[in-house]
Amino acid sequence: MDSKKTRRMGKVLSDTPEKTIIVGVSWSQKDRLYKKSSRRLTKLVAHDPKEEAKVGDNVIVEFSKPISKTKKWKLVEVVN
């Protein structure tokens, strides 16, 4: 079944809170004037009910309904 929800792949930066992980998703932004690209990092707060992701793991997260004030993503799978 094909999911229409937004998915992102990133690296787990923190797993300290219970059932929550903080995922860093990097992307590149190009300067309009000088055309130089720079790397940016977006931090996403995701729900991890089984607490299977650890710091340093690559994971796939999916956009979902808000779980709390900041949690709007949920863990789909741990890649490695």
ABEGO torsion letter per residue (X at the ends): XBBABBBBBBBBABAABBGBBBBBBBBBBBBAAAGBBBBBBBBBBBBBAAGABBBGBBBBBBBBBBABAABABBBABBAX
